[in-house]
Amino acid sequence: MLKWILTLVIAIFLLGMVAPHLARFIRFGQLPGDFNFRFRGRRYAVPVATTLIFSLLLWLISRAI
């Protein structure tokens, strides 16, 4: 159980570091279905479609393994 938690933490950390760099190339967060809005001078993003696509990809990868 501890190995899975450690693996999950490391994977989330690495994804957090890599995602901003990949965002420039794959248009992360700018798909149809992703919501962006400004409120009091700040920009907020709700990437619904991107989250669904990444969830589907991770599910397919996990099923293949």
PDB file of N, CA, C and O in Angstrom:
ATOM      1  N   MET A   1       0.830  -1.198   0.000  1.00  0.00           N
ATOM      2  CA  MET A   1       0.000   0.000   0.000  1.00  0.00           C
ATOM      3  C   MET A   1       0.872   1.258   0.000  1.00  0.00           C
ATOM      4  O   MET A   1       0.582   2.224  -0.705  1.00  0.00           O
ATOM      5  N   LEU A   2       1.933   1.235   0.792  1.00  0.00           N
ATOM      6  CA  LEU A   2       2.814   2.391   0.871  1.00  0.00           C
ATOM      7  C   LEU A   2       3.527   2.630  -0.465  1.00  0.00           C
ATOM      8  O   LEU A   2       3.762   3.775  -0.851  1.00  0.00           O
ATOM      9  N   LYS A   3       3.868   1.546  -1.164  1.00  0.00           N
ATOM     10  CA  LYS A   3       4.524   1.698  -2.466  1.00  0.00           C
ATOM     11  C   LYS A   3       3.603   2.383  -3.467  1.00  0.00           C
ATOM     12  O   LYS A   3       4.053   3.218  -4.253  1.00  0.00           O
ATOM     13  N   TRP A   4       2.307   2.034  -3.445  1.00  0.00           N
ATOM     14  CA  TRP A   4       1.357   2.653  -4.370  1.00  0.00           C
ATOM     15  C   TRP A   4       1.173   4.134  -4.066  1.00  0.00           C
ATOM     16  O   TRP A   4       1.086   4.950  -4.984  1.00  0.00           O
ATOM     17  N   ILE A   5       1.114   4.484  -2.799  1.00  0.00           N
ATOM     18  CA  ILE A   5       0.962   5.897  -2.421  1.00  0.00           C
ATOM     19  C   ILE A   5       2.198   6.686  -2.836  1.00  0.00           C
ATOM     20  O   ILE A   5       2.087   7.792  -3.365  1.00  0.00           O
ATOM     21  N   LEU A   6       3.374   6.115  -2.594  1.00  0.00           N
ATOM     22  CA  LEU A   6       4.615   6.781  -2.985  1.00  0.00           C
ATOM     23  C   LEU A   6       4.691   6.933  -4.501  1.00  0.00           C
ATOM     24  O   LEU A   6       5.099   7.982  -4.999  1.00  0.00           O
ATOM     25  N   THR A   7       4.303   5.900  -5.234  1.00  0.00           N
ATOM     26  CA  THR A   7       4.301   5.973  -6.696  1.00  0.00           C
ATOM     27  C   THR A   7       3.331   7.044  -7.185  1.00  0.00           C
ATOM     28  O   THR A   7       3.650   7.800  -8.103  1.00  0.00           O
ATOM     29  N   LEU A   8       2.160   7.111  -6.582  1.00  0.00           N
ATOM     30  CA  LEU A   8       1.171   8.114  -6.968  1.00  0.00           C
ATOM     31  C   LEU A   8       1.679   9.528  -6.694  1.00  0.00           C
ATOM     32  O   LEU A   8       1.500  10.416  -7.527  1.00  0.00           O
ATOM     33  N   VAL A   9       2.297   9.746  -5.561  1.00  0.00           N
ATOM     34  CA  VAL A   9       2.831  11.069  -5.220  1.00  0.00           C
ATOM     35  C   VAL A   9       3.924  11.472  -6.202  1.00  0.00           C
ATOM     36  O   VAL A   9       3.952  12.615  -6.661  1.00  0.00           O
ATOM     37  N   ILE A  10       4.811  10.559  -6.525  1.00  0.00           N
ATOM     38  CA  ILE A  10       5.887  10.860  -7.470  1.00  0.00           C
ATOM     39  C   ILE A  10       5.320  11.142  -8.860  1.00  0.00           C
ATOM     40  O   ILE A  10       5.786  12.055  -9.542  1.00  0.00           O
ATOM     41  N   ALA A  11       4.316  10.364  -9.290  1.00  0.00           N
ATOM     42  CA  ALA A  11       3.712  10.576 -10.602  1.00  0.00           C
ATOM     43  C   ALA A  11       3.019  11.934 -10.678  1.00  0.00           C
ATOM     44  O   ALA A  11       3.140  12.630 -11.685  1.00  0.00           O
ATOM     45  N   ILE A  12       2.305  12.314  -9.640  1.00  0.00           N
ATOM     46  CA  ILE A  12       1.632  13.620  -9.623  1.00  0.00           C
ATOM     47  C   ILE A  12       2.656  14.743  -9.622  1.00  0.00           C
ATOM     48  O   ILE A  12       2.465  15.756 -10.295  1.00  0.00           O
ATOM     49  N   PHE A  13       3.733  14.576  -8.881  1.00  0.00           N
ATOM     50  CA  PHE A  13       4.791  15.587  -8.850  1.00  0.00           C
ATOM     51  C   PHE A  13       5.412  15.765 -10.230  1.00  0.00           C
ATOM     52  O   PHE A  13       5.580  16.890 -10.700  1.00  0.00           O
ATOM     53  N   LEU A  14       5.754  14.646 -10.880  1.00  0.00           N
ATOM     54  CA  LEU A  14       6.359  14.732 -12.213  1.00  0.00           C
ATOM     55  C   LEU A  14       5.395  15.309 -13.240  1.00  0.00           C
ATOM     56  O   LEU A  14       5.799  16.101 -14.091  1.00  0.00           O
ATOM     57  N   LEU A  15       4.133  14.921 -13.170  1.00  0.00           N
ATOM     58  CA  LEU A  15       3.145  15.474 -14.087  1.00  0.00           C
ATOM     59  C   LEU A  15       2.981  16.977 -13.874  1.00  0.00           C
ATOM     60  O   LEU A  15       2.813  17.729 -14.834  1.00  0.00           O
ATOM     61  N   GLY A  16       3.029  17.408 -12.630  1.00  0.00           N
ATOM     62  CA  GLY A  16       2.932  18.835 -12.337  1.00  0.00           C
ATOM     63  C   GLY A  16       4.104  19.629 -12.883  1.00  0.00           C
ATOM     64  O   GLY A  16       3.956  20.795 -13.249  1.00  0.00           O
ATOM     65  N   MET A  17       5.272  18.996 -12.937  1.00  0.00           N
ATOM     66  CA  MET A  17       6.439  19.682 -13.483  1.00  0.00           C
ATOM     67  C   MET A  17       6.451  19.678 -15.007  1.00  0.00           C
ATOM     68  O   MET A  17       6.930  20.628 -15.626  1.00  0.00           O
ATOM     69  N   VAL A  18       5.932  18.622 -15.611  1.00  0.00           N
ATOM     70  CA  VAL A  18       5.989  18.470 -17.063  1.00  0.00           C
ATOM     71  C   VAL A  18       4.813  19.151 -17.756  1.00  0.00           C
ATOM     72  O   VAL A  18       4.964  19.635 -18.878  1.00  0.00           O
ATOM     73  N   ALA A  19       3.659  19.199 -17.123  1.00  0.00           N
ATOM     74  CA  ALA A  19       2.442  19.705 -17.764  1.00  0.00           C
ATOM     75  C   ALA A  19       2.573  21.127 -18.316  1.00  0.00           C
ATOM     76  O   ALA A  19       2.119  21.368 -19.435  1.00  0.00           O
ATOM     77  N   PRO A  20       3.169  22.080 -17.591  1.00  0.00           N
ATOM     78  CA  PRO A  20       3.266  23.428 -18.179  1.00  0.00           C
ATOM     79  C   PRO A  20       4.099  23.475 -19.462  1.00  0.00           C
ATOM     80  O   PRO A  20       3.817  24.272 -20.357  1.00  0.00           O
ATOM     81  N   HIS A  21       5.125  22.623 -19.552  1.00  0.00           N
ATOM     82  CA  HIS A  21       5.951  22.610 -20.757  1.00  0.00           C
ATOM     83  C   HIS A  21       5.226  21.929 -21.912  1.00  0.00           C
ATOM     84  O   HIS A  21       5.347  22.352 -23.062  1.00  0.00           O
ATOM     85  N   LEU A  22       4.479  20.887 -21.609  1.00  0.00           N
ATOM     86  CA  LEU A  22       3.706  20.213 -22.650  1.00  0.00           C
ATOM     87  C   LEU A  22       2.517  21.037 -23.104  1.00  0.00           C
ATOM     88  O   LEU A  22       2.028  20.855 -24.218  1.00  0.00           O
ATOM     89  N   ALA A  23       2.047  21.937 -22.261  1.00  0.00           N
ATOM     90  CA  ALA A  23       0.866  22.737 -22.578  1.00  0.00           C
ATOM     91  C   ALA A  23       1.079  23.589 -23.820  1.00  0.00           C
ATOM     92  O   ALA A  23       0.132  23.872 -24.553  1.00  0.00           O
ATOM     93  N   ARG A  24       2.302  23.992 -24.052  1.00  0.00           N
ATOM     94  CA  ARG A  24       2.586  24.803 -25.234  1.00  0.00           C
ATOM     95  C   ARG A  24       2.451  24.009 -26.525  1.00  0.00           C
ATOM     96  O   ARG A  24       2.114  24.564 -27.571  1.00  0.00           O
ATOM     97  N   PHE A  25       2.713  22.711 -26.450  1.00  0.00           N
ATOM     98  CA  PHE A  25       2.730  21.892 -27.658  1.00  0.00           C
ATOM     99  C   PHE A  25       1.403  21.197 -27.937  1.00  0.00           C
ATOM    100  O   PHE A  25       1.045  21.019 -29.102  1.00  0.00           O
ATOM    101  N   ILE A  26       0.662  20.800 -26.903  1.00  0.00           N
ATOM    102  CA  ILE A  26      -0.560  20.029 -27.143  1.00  0.00           C
ATOM    103  C   ILE A  26      -1.821  20.815 -26.817  1.00  0.00           C
ATOM    104  O   ILE A  26      -2.906  20.237 -26.771  1.00  0.00           O
ATOM    105  N   ARG A  27      -1.706  22.096 -26.594  1.00  0.00           N
ATOM    106  CA  ARG A  27      -2.858  22.972 -26.329  1.00  0.00           C
ATOM    107  C   ARG A  27      -3.659  22.485 -25.123  1.00  0.00           C
ATOM    108  O   ARG A  27      -4.890  22.478 -25.146  1.00  0.00           O
ATOM    109  N   PHE A  28      -2.960  22.085 -24.087  1.00  0.00           N
ATOM    110  CA  PHE A  28      -3.568  21.606 -22.852  1.00  0.00           C
ATOM    111  C   PHE A  28      -4.463  22.683 -22.259  1.00  0.00           C
ATOM    112  O   PHE A  28      -4.020  23.812 -22.046  1.00  0.00           O
ATOM    113  N   GLY A  29      -5.708  22.347 -21.992  1.00  0.00           N
ATOM    114  CA  GLY A  29      -6.643  23.279 -21.386  1.00  0.00           C
ATOM    115  C   GLY A  29      -7.338  24.204 -22.355  1.00  0.00           C
ATOM    116  O   GLY A  29      -8.035  25.125 -21.927  1.00  0.00           O
ATOM    117  N   GLN A  30      -7.173  23.989 -23.646  1.00  0.00           N
ATOM    118  CA  GLN A  30      -7.816  24.855 -24.633  1.00  0.00           C
ATOM    119  C   GLN A  30      -8.672  24.071 -25.608  1.00  0.00           C
ATOM    120  O   GLN A  30      -8.874  24.496 -26.746  1.00  0.00           O
ATOM    121  N   LEU A  31      -9.173  22.937 -25.170  1.00  0.00           N
ATOM    122  CA  LEU A  31     -10.057  22.133 -26.003  1.00  0.00           C
ATOM    123  C   LEU A  31     -11.482  22.646 -25.884  1.00  0.00           C
ATOM    124  O   LEU A  31     -11.806  23.344 -24.923  1.00  0.00           O
ATOM    125  N   PRO A  32     -12.344  22.313 -26.845  1.00  0.00           N
ATOM    126  CA  PRO A  32     -13.754  22.652 -26.674  1.00  0.00           C
ATOM    127  C   PRO A  32     -14.301  21.909 -25.442  1.00  0.00           C
ATOM    128  O   PRO A  32     -14.133  20.696 -25.321  1.00  0.00           O
ATOM    129  N   GLY A  33     -14.927  22.611 -24.571  1.00  0.00           N
ATOM    130  CA  GLY A  33     -15.410  22.018 -23.329  1.00  0.00           C
ATOM    131  C   GLY A  33     -14.592  22.435 -22.121  1.00  0.00           C
ATOM    132  O   GLY A  33     -14.962  22.134 -20.986  1.00  0.00           O
ATOM    133  N   ASP A  34     -13.484  23.124 -22.352  1.00  0.00           N
ATOM    134  CA  ASP A  34     -12.675  23.681 -21.267  1.00  0.00           C
ATOM    135  C   ASP A  34     -13.107  25.127 -21.043  1.00  0.00           C
ATOM    136  O   ASP A  34     -13.221  25.906 -21.989  1.00  0.00           O
ATOM    137  N   PHE A  35     -13.339  25.464 -19.810  1.00  0.00           N
ATOM    138  CA  PHE A  35     -13.848  26.794 -19.479  1.00  0.00           C
ATOM    139  C   PHE A  35     -12.736  27.661 -18.912  1.00  0.00           C
ATOM    140  O   PHE A  35     -12.008  27.245 -18.011  1.00  0.00           O
ATOM    141  N   ASN A  36     -12.611  28.873 -19.447  1.00  0.00           N
ATOM    142  CA  ASN A  36     -11.678  29.877 -18.942  1.00  0.00           C
ATOM    143  C   ASN A  36     -12.469  31.146 -18.672  1.00  0.00           C
ATOM    144  O   ASN A  36     -13.274  31.580 -19.495  1.00  0.00           O
ATOM    145  N   PHE A  37     -12.226  31.732 -17.505  1.00  0.00           N
ATOM    146  CA  PHE A  37     -12.911  32.985 -17.199  1.00  0.00           C
ATOM    147  C   PHE A  37     -12.052  33.839 -16.282  1.00  0.00           C
ATOM    148  O   PHE A  37     -11.172  33.351 -15.574  1.00  0.00           O
ATOM    149  N   ARG A  38     -12.345  35.138 -16.323  1.00  0.00           N
ATOM    150  CA  ARG A  38     -11.637  36.100 -15.467  1.00  0.00           C
ATOM    151  C   ARG A  38     -12.573  36.566 -14.374  1.00  0.00           C
ATOM    152  O   ARG A  38     -13.761  36.800 -14.598  1.00  0.00           O
ATOM    153  N   PHE A  39     -12.006  36.695 -13.178  1.00  0.00           N
ATOM    154  CA  PHE A  39     -12.771  37.196 -12.045  1.00  0.00           C
ATOM    155  C   PHE A  39     -11.830  37.998 -11.172  1.00  0.00           C
ATOM    156  O   PHE A  39     -10.852  37.472 -10.642  1.00  0.00           O
ATOM    157  N   ARG A  40     -12.139  39.291 -11.028  1.00  0.00           N
ATOM    158  CA  ARG A  40     -11.326  40.217 -10.232  1.00  0.00           C
ATOM    159  C   ARG A  40      -9.854  40.213 -10.635  1.00  0.00           C
ATOM    160  O   ARG A  40      -8.963  40.199  -9.785  1.00  0.00           O
ATOM    161  N   GLY A  41      -9.617  40.225 -11.934  1.00  0.00           N
ATOM    162  CA  GLY A  41      -8.260  40.340 -12.446  1.00  0.00           C
ATOM    163  C   GLY A  41      -7.472  39.040 -12.492  1.00  0.00           C
ATOM    164  O   GLY A  41      -6.309  39.047 -12.897  1.00  0.00           O
ATOM    165  N   ARG A  42      -8.063  37.941 -12.093  1.00  0.00           N
ATOM    166  CA  ARG A  42      -7.375  36.655 -12.151  1.00  0.00           C
ATOM    167  C   ARG A  42      -8.030  35.780 -13.206  1.00  0.00           C
ATOM    168  O   ARG A  42      -9.225  35.896 -13.476  1.00  0.00           O
ATOM    169  N   ARG A  43      -7.231  34.907 -13.795  1.00  0.00           N
ATOM    170  CA  ARG A  43      -7.736  33.988 -14.818  1.00  0.00           C
ATOM    171  C   ARG A  43      -7.897  32.612 -14.183  1.00  0.00           C
ATOM    172  O   ARG A  43      -6.966  32.087 -13.571  1.00  0.00           O
ATOM    173  N   TYR A  44      -9.068  32.042 -14.330  1.00  0.00           N
ATOM    174  CA  TYR A  44      -9.360  30.720 -13.799  1.00  0.00           C
ATOM    175  C   TYR A  44      -9.667  29.783 -14.964  1.00  0.00           C
ATOM    176  O   TYR A  44     -10.312  30.173 -15.937  1.00  0.00           O
ATOM    177  N   ALA A  45      -9.196  28.540 -14.851  1.00  0.00           N
ATOM    178  CA  ALA A  45      -9.437  27.549 -15.891  1.00  0.00           C
ATOM    179  C   ALA A  45     -10.071  26.316 -15.269  1.00  0.00           C
ATOM    180  O   ALA A  45      -9.655  25.851 -14.208  1.00  0.00           O
ATOM    181  N   VAL A  46     -11.083  25.797 -15.947  1.00  0.00           N
ATOM    182  CA  VAL A  46     -11.734  24.555 -15.545  1.00  0.00           C
ATOM    183  C   VAL A  46     -11.650  23.622 -16.754  1.00  0.00           C
ATOM    184  O   VAL A  46     -12.535  23.644 -17.610  1.00  0.00           O
ATOM    185  N   PRO A  47     -10.587  22.795 -16.835  1.00  0.00           N
ATOM    186  CA  PRO A  47     -10.368  21.973 -18.030  1.00  0.00           C
ATOM    187  C   PRO A  47     -11.160  20.661 -17.998  1.00  0.00           C
ATOM    188  O   PRO A  47     -10.594  19.597 -17.751  1.00  0.00           O
ATOM    189  N   VAL A  48     -12.453  20.741 -18.245  1.00  0.00           N
ATOM    190  CA  VAL A  48     -13.327  19.567 -18.176  1.00  0.00           C
ATOM    191  C   VAL A  48     -12.985  18.561 -19.273  1.00  0.00           C
ATOM    192  O   VAL A  48     -12.765  17.387 -18.977  1.00  0.00           O
ATOM    193  N   ALA A  49     -12.936  18.991 -20.518  1.00  0.00           N
ATOM    194  CA  ALA A  49     -12.680  18.086 -21.637  1.00  0.00           C
ATOM    195  C   ALA A  49     -11.272  17.501 -21.563  1.00  0.00           C
ATOM    196  O   ALA A  49     -11.080  16.316 -21.835  1.00  0.00           O
ATOM    197  N   THR A  50     -10.300  18.309 -21.203  1.00  0.00           N
ATOM    198  CA  THR A  50      -8.927  17.826 -21.084  1.00  0.00           C
ATOM    199  C   THR A  50      -8.822  16.767 -19.994  1.00  0.00           C
ATOM    200  O   THR A  50      -8.134  15.761 -20.170  1.00  0.00           O
ATOM    201  N   THR A  51      -9.496  16.983 -18.876  1.00  0.00           N
ATOM    202  CA  THR A  51      -9.478  16.017 -17.784  1.00  0.00           C
ATOM    203  C   THR A  51     -10.103  14.698 -18.218  1.00  0.00           C
ATOM    204  O   THR A  51      -9.589  13.629 -17.888  1.00  0.00           O
ATOM    205  N   LEU A  52     -11.198  14.767 -18.947  1.00  0.00           N
ATOM    206  CA  LEU A  52     -11.837  13.544 -19.422  1.00  0.00           C
ATOM    207  C   LEU A  52     -10.938  12.771 -20.391  1.00  0.00           C
ATOM    208  O   LEU A  52     -10.861  11.544 -20.321  1.00  0.00           O
ATOM    209  N   ILE A  53     -10.273  13.469 -21.277  1.00  0.00           N
ATOM    210  CA  ILE A  53      -9.383  12.813 -22.237  1.00  0.00           C
ATOM    211  C   ILE A  53      -8.205  12.166 -21.523  1.00  0.00           C
ATOM    212  O   ILE A  53      -7.866  11.019 -21.816  1.00  0.00           O
ATOM    213  N   PHE A  54      -7.571  12.881 -20.586  1.00  0.00           N
ATOM    214  CA  PHE A  54      -6.451  12.302 -19.854  1.00  0.00           C
ATOM    215  C   PHE A  54      -6.894  11.130 -18.988  1.00  0.00           C
ATOM    216  O   PHE A  54      -6.154  10.157 -18.845  1.00  0.00           O
ATOM    217  N   SER A  55      -8.076  11.207 -18.415  1.00  0.00           N
ATOM    218  CA  SER A  55      -8.590  10.089 -17.623  1.00  0.00           C
ATOM    219  C   SER A  55      -8.801   8.863 -18.498  1.00  0.00           C
ATOM    220  O   SER A  55      -8.469   7.746 -18.099  1.00  0.00           O
ATOM    221  N   LEU A  56      -9.349   9.069 -19.683  1.00  0.00           N
ATOM    222  CA  LEU A  56      -9.549   7.970 -20.604  1.00  0.00           C
ATOM    223  C   LEU A  56      -8.219   7.350 -21.031  1.00  0.00           C
ATOM    224  O   LEU A  56      -8.090   6.127 -21.082  1.00  0.00           O
ATOM    225  N   LEU A  57      -7.239   8.187 -21.335  1.00  0.00           N
ATOM    226  CA  LEU A  57      -5.920   7.673 -21.713  1.00  0.00           C
ATOM    227  C   LEU A  57      -5.278   6.884 -20.587  1.00  0.00           C
ATOM    228  O   LEU A  57      -4.731   5.808 -20.824  1.00  0.00           O
ATOM    229  N   LEU A  58      -5.334   7.396 -19.374  1.00  0.00           N
ATOM    230  CA  LEU A  58      -4.762   6.675 -18.237  1.00  0.00           C
ATOM    231  C   LEU A  58      -5.493   5.364 -17.985  1.00  0.00           C
ATOM    232  O   LEU A  58      -4.868   4.365 -17.628  1.00  0.00           O
ATOM    233  N   TRP A  59      -6.810   5.359 -18.166  1.00  0.00           N
ATOM    234  CA  TRP A  59      -7.581   4.131 -18.000  1.00  0.00           C
ATOM    235  C   TRP A  59      -7.172   3.088 -19.045  1.00  0.00           C
ATOM    236  O   TRP A  59      -6.999   1.912 -18.725  1.00  0.00           O
ATOM    237  N   LEU A  60      -7.022   3.531 -20.290  1.00  0.00           N
ATOM    238  CA  LEU A  60      -6.597   2.610 -21.349  1.00  0.00           C
ATOM    239  C   LEU A  60      -5.210   2.054 -21.086  1.00  0.00           C
ATOM    240  O   LEU A  60      -4.969   0.867 -21.305  1.00  0.00           O
ATOM    241  N   ILE A  61      -4.298   2.890 -20.621  1.00  0.00           N
ATOM    242  CA  ILE A  61      -2.953   2.428 -20.297  1.00  0.00           C
ATOM    243  C   ILE A  61      -2.983   1.426 -19.149  1.00  0.00           C
ATOM    244  O   ILE A  61      -2.289   0.410 -19.182  1.00  0.00           O
ATOM    245  N   SER A  62      -3.784   1.718 -18.147  1.00  0.00           N
ATOM    246  CA  SER A  62      -3.854   0.800 -16.997  1.00  0.00           C
ATOM    247  C   SER A  62      -4.475  -0.535 -17.393  1.00  0.00           C
ATOM    248  O   SER A  62      -4.085  -1.576 -16.865  1.00  0.00           O
ATOM    249  N   ARG A  63      -5.434  -0.519 -18.317  1.00  0.00           N
ATOM    250  CA  ARG A  63      -6.042  -1.773 -18.791  1.00  0.00           C
ATOM    251  C   ARG A  63      -5.061  -2.568 -19.626  1.00  0.00           C
ATOM    252  O   ARG A  63      -5.100  -3.799 -19.617  1.00  0.00           O
ATOM    253  N   ALA A  64      -4.171  -1.885 -20.355  1.00  0.00           N
ATOM    254  CA  ALA A  64      -3.189  -2.568 -21.190  1.00  0.00           C
ATOM    255  C   ALA A  64      -2.088  -3.228 -20.357  1.00  0.00           C
ATOM    256  O   ALA A  64      -1.499  -4.232 -20.757  1.00  0.00           O
ATOM    257  N   ILE A  65      -1.828  -2.641 -19.200  1.00  0.00           N
ATOM    258  CA  ILE A  65      -0.780  -3.200 -18.324  1.00  0.00           C
ATOM    259  C   ILE A  65      -1.403  -4.287 -17.520  1.00  0.00           C
ATOM    260  O   ILE A  65      -0.729  -4.916 -16.705  1.00  0.00           O
TER     261      ILE A  65
END
